[in-house]
Amino acid sequence: MNIPAHAPLHLLHTAAVGTLATHARQPEGYPYPTVLPFAPDPRHRPTILVSRLAEHTHNLHADPRAGFLAVDAPDGDVLSAPRVTLLGAFEPVDSTPEVVQRYLRYHPEAERYLVLGDFTFWTMRLERLRYIGGFGAMGWLDGAELDPLPPLAFDEENTLIAQSPSHAGRAAGFQILGVDRYGADLKMNGARSRFAFDDAKLDTASLRASLEDCIQRYAN
């Protein structure tokens, strides 16, 4: 059945941890699953930070095709929770200041791995995805259907976050992790959440207004 693309999109911004399934080198061809933290990139695709010594990293170098599963089940009931399985290929990403800054907003504890020098970023080039939102709410999407709109540039996102009232000391325990045209990723007293906009925001003014609405609702 047809599913709305915004459902898996928001899920990829809600989950903080996913399961990466690579192709094992030994024994050859078997799925090799591992659990990893991830952050959505500006196109909502999972970005992971992995050690060059890790088995899954060696697997990706040999065959970048992989699956990635994200689930939002805070109560542990994964069969009733929304979940999405992504299929595609992971590609190395340069550790630019923008990539590092954005990833560390989502996972500040990862800074201790970056200083070791052998960790690298990889982002998934998405081909297809299957979303399950509950009984009768499931289906496949092509990767390009996840978001047809141009993503926010790093500097535009950073400006929106820096100029938000929450970063002027007005809201203790509240942080904006990321902003895109469909919503904002938040951390409130250590817990991740997602504020979904009522519709896609195509310009800076509407994005700023939606962020102000978010802050008025959650940060005051």
WOHU-V817679 format. One record per helix or strand of 3 or more residues. SS is the DSSP state (2 for helix, 1 for strand). FROM is the first residue (numbers start at 1). LEN is the number of residues. If there is no record, write none. Layout:
SS|FROM|LEN  SS|FROM|LEN
//
This chain:
2|5|10  1|17|7  1|31|7  1|46|6  2|55|8  1|65|7  1|83|11  2|97|10  2|108|7  1|119|16  1|137|6  2|143|3  2|154|9  2|165|4  1|174|7  1|183|6  1|191|6  2|204|15
//
